[in-house]
């Protein structure tokens, strides 16, 4: 397994209707490094966003889809998503504030 630093774990936030709907429950969704585990994801969120305290982390491995363009067939990349639940006394994550 590669040596993953906390700033390499979180790749980008997931901005969908479903992920925006659960933000009221202090649940935030991110695409994360495919080899990151739950402990590394928890550490990365707490270090990158000041005042946050993670209660729980759920991870989902999303396999890539087969796509075609004419006769040529390819596959999109496999991804990993993490749904991070914050504690009640934790601050909200600011990157989602304007959305």
C-alpha positions in Angstrom: 0.0 0.0 0.0 1.2 3.5 -0.9 2.2 6.0 1.8 -0.8 8.4 1.6 -0.6 11.8 3.3 -3.8 13.4 4.8 -3.8 16.1 2.0 -3.9 13.3 -0.7 -6.9 11.5 0.7 -9.7 13.8 -0.2 -9.9 14.3 -4.0 -13.1 16.4 -4.4 -16.6 16.9 -3.0 -19.6 15.1 -4.5 -22.2 17.7 -5.6 -25.5 15.9 -6.4 -29.1 16.4 -5.3 -28.8 13.4 -2.9 -25.6 14.6 -1.3 -27.0 18.1 -0.8 -30.1 16.7 0.8 -28.2 14.8 3.5 -26.1 17.9 4.5 -28.8 19.0 6.9 -28.0 15.8 8.9 -24.2 16.8 8.9 -23.3 14.2 6.3 -20.8 15.2 3.6 -19.8 13.2 0.6 -16.3 13.2 -1.0 -14.4 11.3 -3.6 -11.4 9.8 -1.9 -8.2 8.1 -2.8 -9.0 4.4 -3.7 -6.5 3.0 -1.2 -7.5 5.2 1.7 -9.1 3.5 4.7 -11.7 4.9 7.1 -9.1 6.0 9.7 -7.2 8.0 7.1 -10.4 9.7 5.8 -11.4 10.7 9.3 -7.9 12.1 10.0 -7.9 14.0 6.7 -11.3 15.7 7.3 -10.4 16.7 10.8 -7.1 18.2 9.7 -8.3 19.9 6.6 -11.4 21.5 8.0 -10.9 23.4 11.3 -13.4 22.7 14.1 -14.8 19.5 12.6 -15.1 16.3 14.6 -16.0 13.1 12.7 -18.4 10.7 14.2 -18.6 8.1 11.5 -17.2 7.3 8.0 -18.9 5.1 5.4 -17.1 4.1 2.2 -18.4 2.9 -1.1 -16.3 1.5 -4.0 -17.8 2.6 -7.3 -16.7 0.4 -10.2 -16.1 2.1 -13.6 -18.6 1.8 -16.4 -18.0 0.5 -19.9 -18.5 3.3 -22.5 -18.5 3.2 -26.2 -17.8 5.7 -28.9 -18.5 4.1 -32.3 -16.6 0.8 -32.4 -14.1 1.7 -29.7 -14.9 0.5 -26.2 -13.4 1.8 -23.0 -13.9 1.9 -19.3 -14.2 4.8 -16.9 -12.0 4.8 -13.8 -13.0 3.1 -10.6 -13.7 5.5 -7.8 -14.2 5.4 -4.0 -16.7 7.6 -2.2 -16.8 8.4 1.5 -19.8 9.7 3.4 -18.6 11.5 6.5 -20.9 12.1 9.4 -20.0 14.9 11.8 -20.8 15.2 15.5 -23.6 17.6 16.7 -21.2 20.1 18.3 -18.9 20.1 15.2 -18.7 23.1 12.8 -20.1 22.8 9.3 -17.7 22.4 6.4 -17.3 25.7 4.6 -16.8 24.5 1.0 -20.5 23.5 1.0 -21.8 26.8 2.5 -22.5 28.6 -0.7 -24.1 25.7 -2.5 
